[in-house]
Amino acid sequence: MKQVPFTNLAVFILFFGIALIEALQKQNWLEAGLFAALGVVSLWADFRKK
């Protein structure tokens, strides 16, 4: 099955974006930093050349 472009980006925005916003609202800085770091690694893995 052919993958639709930007599917991974949409999942990234939904999962990491919402989790990061929730952590920032709770002022849980450790959790917010964790989600931000995981998000950067996830984006790097998706967009690196294969």
N, C-alpha and C positions, 0 to 999 in steps of 0.2 A: 504494500500500500504506500502510495506516495505521500510524503509528509507535506502538509500545508506550510508555506513560509510563515515565520513568526509565531508558530504554535508554541515553541519553547519560551519565547519572550512573553507571550500572554500568560502562560503558566507561572513564569517568574514574577510577573507583576501581581498576579492574583495571590500567590502564596507568600512570597517574601515581602511584597509591598504592604499587604494588609497586616502581616505579622510585625513588620517594622513600625508601622503607624500605631498599632496597638501597644507595642512596647514603649514607644515614645510618649504616648498618652499616659501610661502608667508610671512614667519616669523611671523605668527599669533599664538603666544604661548598659548594664552587662548584657542583658538579653537583646537590646537594640544593636549593640556592637556585634554580637554573634550573628544576628540575622543580616546585618549589613555586610559582614565578612563572607558569610555563606552566599549571599546574593552576588557579590563581586566574583567569587570563585565560580559560581554557576554560570554567570554571563561570560566569563573568560573561557570556560570549557565549551560553551555553545558556539562562540564566535572565532575560536582559534582555527587556524588552517589545518586541514587534515591531510 
